[in-house]
Amino acid sequence: MNIGSRLKQILEERKLNVSELSREASVPAQTLYAMIKRDSNKADMDIMVKILEALDMDLLEFMGMEPRKRKTDTKEEPKEPEMERRYRRREMEDYLL
């Protein structure tokens, strides 16, 4: 499934519209409409990061794949938000490139 069709599906499942996601993600609504209409399998990484953060999803969840397993070991310190963003960005770069 391409990015645009998956985005449309998620919006329908969550009963959200493009304008709501646009405000939440700070991405122009026209950009989101174009992604959905073109149903491309490529997207700007910065835009995808904003969309994923607004939807509170990681890339694997977004693409309908199994979410990554996270360690629940209490000895390990939780990742800082900046580190988490970098990790998501690396995942997207690997997927999109």
C-alpha positions in Angstrom: 0.0 0.0 0.0 1.4 3.4 -0.9 1.7 6.4 1.4 -1.3 8.3 0.1 -3.8 5.4 0.3 -2.5 4.4 3.7 -2.9 8.0 5.0 -6.4 8.1 3.6 -7.2 4.8 5.3 -5.9 6.0 8.7 -7.8 9.2 8.5 -11.0 7.3 7.8 -10.3 4.8 10.6 -9.7 7.7 13.1 -12.6 9.8 11.7 -10.2 12.6 11.0 -10.2 14.9 8.1 -7.2 16.4 6.2 -7.7 19.8 7.8 -7.5 18.4 11.3 -4.3 16.5 10.5 -2.9 19.6 8.8 -3.3 21.7 11.9 -2.0 19.0 14.2 1.0 18.2 12.0 1.8 21.7 10.9 1.7 20.5 7.3 -0.3 22.4 4.6 -3.6 20.7 3.8 -2.8 21.0 0.1 0.3 18.9 0.7 -1.7 16.2 2.4 -4.4 16.3 -0.3 -1.6 15.9 -2.9 -0.1 13.0 -1.1 -3.5 11.2 -1.0 -4.5 12.0 -4.6 -1.1 11.0 -6.1 -0.8 8.0 -3.8 2.9 8.1 -4.3 5.3 5.7 -2.5 7.7 8.6 -1.8 7.4 11.5 0.6 9.5 14.2 2.0 11.1 13.0 5.2 10.4 16.1 7.3 6.7 16.0 6.3 6.4 12.3 7.2 8.0 12.9 10.6 5.4 15.6 11.3 2.6 13.3 10.1 3.8 10.4 12.1 4.2 12.5 15.3 0.7 14.0 14.8 -0.8 10.5 14.4 1.3 9.1 17.3 2.6 6.3 15.1 5.9 4.9 14.0 6.6 4.2 10.3 6.0 0.4 10.6 2.6 1.1 12.2 1.8 3.7 9.5 2.6 1.2 6.7 0.4 -1.4 8.3 3.3 -3.6 9.4 4.0 -5.0 12.8 5.0 -2.3 15.3 8.5 -2.5 16.6 9.0 -4.3 19.9 10.4 -2.1 22.6 12.4 -3.3 25.5 10.7 -2.9 28.9 13.9 -3.5 30.8 13.9 -1.1 33.7 17.7 -0.9 33.8 17.7 0.9 30.5 16.9 4.6 30.5 14.0 5.7 28.3 15.0 7.4 25.1 14.9 11.1 25.1 12.3 12.7 22.7 15.1 14.0 20.4 16.7 10.5 20.2 13.3 9.0 19.4 12.8 11.6 16.5 16.3 10.7 15.2 15.5 7.0 15.3 12.2 7.5 13.5 13.9 9.7 10.9 16.5 6.9 10.3 13.8 4.4 9.9 12.0 6.6 7.3 15.2 7.2 5.4 15.9 3.5 5.2 12.3 2.9 3.9 12.1 5.9 1.5 15.5 5.7 0.0 
